[in-house]
Amino acid sequence: MLRRSLLLMMTLSLSPLSLADSTHIELKTNMGAIQLELYPEQAPKTVENFLRYIDNGFYQGTIFHRVIDNFMIQGGGFTPDMGKKTPAAPIENESIGGLSNTRGTISMARTSNPHSATSQFFINTKDNLNLDGRSRRPGYTVFGKVTQGMDVINKISATSTHSVGPYQNVPSQPIIIESTRRLP
């Protein structure tokens, strides 16, 4: 019995990932939970950036502010009153030679400047291969995928939208990210 207990303790202490190193994430929204697996080997700077926002609680209280059915849902930069949060500095685009924007993947949103991604992200609700990077044309960096909660993504994607000031495709009822956390 003692030997089995010691073996179990050694196995747990040698676990390759501590919670601080976990790349499995939960986004809890007012429409349900979404779980993500991140890909640090394929997009290391992007994953590091996203995890910094997760660990700092930046996304709590933000909304999915742009929802286009049969395309994507975007969040991570606005509060329910459409107040813009102040993000950290932009990161380098890692889309060339990377992963594809297929249904259920998470990517960084950006402006027309390929190296302008900060906190905003989107989840593809269909295959959007036109957003992939090509040899001389950076795309939108994929850095993970949904592992649970596509039913929640589908509900969000089907929600009614309207315009708020200059912003189009804003959900009529706020879809709030209530909490975020790393999963064991």
SULTA-V505606 format. One record per pair of residues at least 24 apart in sequence whose C-alpha atoms are under 6 Angstrom apart, sorted by the first residue. I is the first residue (numbers start at 0). J is the second residue. D is the distance in Angstrom with one decimal. If there is no record, write none. Layout:
i:I j:J d:D
i:I j:J d:D
This chain:
i:18 j:183 d:5.4
i:23 j:181 d:5.8
i:23 j:182 d:5.2
i:24 j:180 d:5.7
i:24 j:181 d:4.5
i:24 j:182 d:5.4
i:25 j:179 d:5.6
i:25 j:180 d:5.4
i:26 j:179 d:4.7
i:27 j:176 d:5.8
i:27 j:177 d:5.6
i:27 j:178 d:5.2
i:28 j:175 d:5.4
i:28 j:176 d:4.3
i:28 j:177 d:5.2
i:29 j:175 d:5.7
i:31 j:151 d:5.8
i:33 j:147 d:5.8
i:33 j:148 d:4.4
i:34 j:145 d:5.8
i:34 j:146 d:5.5
i:34 j:147 d:4.9
i:35 j:144 d:5.5
i:35 j:145 d:4.5
i:35 j:146 d:5.4
i:36 j:143 d:5.4
i:36 j:144 d:5.5
i:37 j:142 d:5.8
i:37 j:143 d:4.0
i:38 j:142 d:5.3
i:38 j:143 d:5.2
i:42 j:142 d:5.6
i:59 j:176 d:5.5
i:59 j:177 d:5.3
i:59 j:178 d:5.0
i:60 j:176 d:5.5
i:60 j:177 d:5.5
i:61 j:175 d:5.8
i:61 j:176 d:5.5
i:62 j:174 d:5.3
i:62 j:175 d:4.3
i:62 j:176 d:5.7
i:63 j:174 d:5.6
i:64 j:169 d:5.1
i:65 j:168 d:5.1
i:65 j:169 d:5.0
i:66 j:156 d:6.0
i:66 j:168 d:5.5
i:68 j:156 d:4.9
i:68 j:157 d:5.9
i:69 j:124 d:5.8
i:69 j:125 d:6.0
i:70 j:124 d:5.3
i:70 j:125 d:5.7
i:71 j:122 d:5.5
i:71 j:123 d:4.4
i:71 j:124 d:4.9
i:72 j:121 d:5.4
i:72 j:122 d:5.4
i:73 j:120 d:5.7
i:73 j:121 d:4.1
i:74 j:119 d:5.6
i:74 j:120 d:5.7
i:75 j:118 d:5.7
i:75 j:119 d:4.4
i:76 j:119 d:5.3
i:79 j:173 d:5.9
i:86 j:118 d:5.9
i:89 j:115 d:5.0
i:89 j:116 d:5.2
i:89 j:117 d:4.7
i:90 j:114 d:5.9
i:90 j:116 d:5.8
i:93 j:140 d:5.6
i:94 j:132 d:5.0
i:94 j:137 d:5.9
i:94 j:138 d:5.5
i:94 j:139 d:5.8
i:94 j:140 d:4.3
i:95 j:132 d:4.5
i:95 j:133 d:5.7
i:95 j:137 d:5.8
i:98 j:141 d:5.7
i:99 j:131 d:5.7
i:100 j:127 d:5.2
i:100 j:128 d:5.4
i:101 j:126 d:4.0
i:101 j:127 d:5.8
i:102 j:126 d:4.7
i:103 j:144 d:5.6
i:103 j:145 d:5.3
i:104 j:143 d:5.7
i:104 j:144 d:4.0
i:105 j:141 d:5.7
i:105 j:143 d:5.3
i:105 j:144 d:5.4
i:106 j:140 d:5.2
i:106 j:141 d:4.1
i:106 j:142 d:5.8
i:107 j:140 d:5.6
